[in-house]
Amino acid sequence: MSLADYIRVMPKAELHVHLEGAVQPETLLALAEKNGVHLPASDVAGLRDWYTFRDFDHFIQIYGTICSCLQMPDDFVRITYEFGRIMAEQNIRYAEVTWTPAAHVTNGLPWEVLLASINAGCQQAHAEWGVQMRWIPDIARSSPETAKSVAEWVTSPEARDGGVVALGLGGPEVGFPPELFTDAFRLAAVRGLPGNPHAGETVGPASVWGALRALQAQRIGHGVRSVEDPELVAYLVEHQVPLEVNMTSNLCLGVYPSYAAHPIRHLIESGVCVTINSDDPALFNTCLADEYQHAVQDCGLTLEQLEDMALNAVRVSYLPEDEKSALLQDFRSEYKQLRAQYGIDGAT
C-alpha cells in the first residue's frame, strides 16, 4: 500500500474549514436553481473555471454569491449533512467549522433558525457516520457594523448549548485590521468564548500582532506571514499559539507561488504549533487528505511530522479535556495499527 493510501485512511481532525466554502459544485448548482440565483456557469466544469481567483477581492465576490444561494433552513441542513459525509470519506473524526451568520441573517434567516438548521444537518451526519462538528461563527471584516450583533449571538446560552466554541473573524484583511473588532472580541472573552480570528494571510505580521494584542486570539487562522517577523515567530513558539495553515488556499489566492515556497516546514521546524487544514475545499478543489499529501510530497514534511500535525489539531481544539484525551489515544493507537498494516516503519 502507498503512503497516499495511509494518508487517506489515517484519522484526522480539522480546525479551519468554512461551511459555505465546502458546498460541493453539484449542490451549489441545485441550490441556485431552487432559490432562483443566477450563476455564471451551468455545470461543474464551468464552476471550476469560475473558481479561478484573480485576487482575494475576487474570491470574496464569489464567496458572497455562494452565500446568496443558501436561503432556506433545509439548505443548511443539506450542506452540513453533506460536509459530514465528506468528513467520513477522509476519516475526519472531528471538525471545528466556520460559517458567517450575518451573511444569512441579513438575508432574512433568523439566527436561531440558522443555528438549528446547521445542527440538524450535524445530527444527521453524526447518526450516519459518527463524525463530530463544533462551530466557529465569524464576523465578516467587510461588515464591521455587524460585529456587535454577531458577538451577542454567538455568546448566548443557546449558542453555547448549540455547539459554538469560538468567535471567528474572516474576510479581507486589507482595510479591516483586527483592532476594529476589539469590542466584539472583548465581549466574547468576558462571556468565556475564545477568539479565533483570521490574520496574517493577505496582510503581514502586523495583522497577527493585532489579533494577538487587540483580540487576545487563542488560535490564528492562517498566520503564515508571521515568518516575515522573527520576533513574532519567537512569540508564537514561546506561547505555543497555534496556526491553522491552509497551503492550497494560499497558493490559489496568490499568497505563495508554490508548495515548495510555502513556509509550513520552516514554521514547524522553528517550533511553531501548526495544524493543517483545507479552508474552502470546494472552491480550491482540495480536501484535508489532499492537504496532508501535499505537506509530505510537496512541502517536505516527514510522516512523523504529519502525524504530529494531526495530533496538534486535537490538542489545540476547543474540545473538553476528557474528549481530547480520548481522541488523542484513539489517534495514536490507530496510527500504530495502520503503520503495521501498511508496512510503514517509525514511531508516532
C-alpha positions, 0 to 999 in steps of 0.5 A: 500500500502507498503512503497516499493510501495511509494518508487517506485512511489515517484519522484526522481532525480539522480546525479551519474549514468554512461551511459555505466554502465546502458546498460541493459544485453539484449542490451549489448548482441545485441550490441556485436553481431552487432559490432562483440565483443566477450563476455564471456557469451551468455545470461543474466544469464551468464552476471550476473555471469560475473558481479561478481567483484573480485576487482575494477581492475576487474570491470574496465576490464569489464567496458572497454569491455562494452565500446568496444561494443558501436561503432556506433552513433545509439548505443548511441542513443539506450542506452540513449533512453533506460536509459530514459525509465528506468528513467520513470519506477522509476519516475526519473524526472531528471538525471545528467549522466556520460559517458567517451568520450575518451573511444569512441573517441579513438575508432574512434567516433568523439566527436561531433558525440558522443555528438549528438548521446547521445542527440538524444537518450535524445530527444527521451526519453524526447518526450516519457516520459518527463524525463530530462538528463544533462551530466557529461563527465569524464576523465578516471584516467587510461588515464591521457594523455587524460585529456587535450583533454577531458577538451577542449571538454567538455568546448566548446560552443557546449558542453555547448549548448549540455547539459554538466554541469560538468567535471567528473573524474572516474576510479581507484583511486589507482595510479591516485590521483586527483592532476594529473588532476589539469590542466584539472580541472583548465581549466574547472573552468576558462571556468565556468564548475564545477568539479565533480570528483570521490574520496574517494571510493577505496582510503581514505580521502586523495583522497577527500582532493585532489579533494577538494584542487587540483580540487576545486570539487563542488560535490564528487562522492562517498566520503564515506571514508571521515568518516575515517577523522573527520576533513574532515567530519567537512569540508564537513558539514561546506561547505555543499559539497555534496556526491553522495553515491552509497551503492550497488556499494560499497558493490559489489566492496568490499568497505563495507561488508554490508548495515548495515556497510555502513556509509550513516546514520552516514554521514547524521546524522553528517550533511553531504549533501548526495544524493543517487544514483545507479552508474552502475545499470546494472552491480550491478543489482540495480536501484535508487528505489532499492537504496532508499529501501535499505537506509530505510530497510537496512541502517536505514534511516527514510522516512523523511530522504529519502525524504530529500535525494531526495530533496538534489539531486535537490538542489545540481544539476547543474540545473538553479535556476528557474528549481530547484525551480520548481522541488523542489515544484513539489517534495514536493507537490507530496510527500504530495499527495502520503503520503495521498494516501498511508496512510503514516503519517509525514511531508516532 
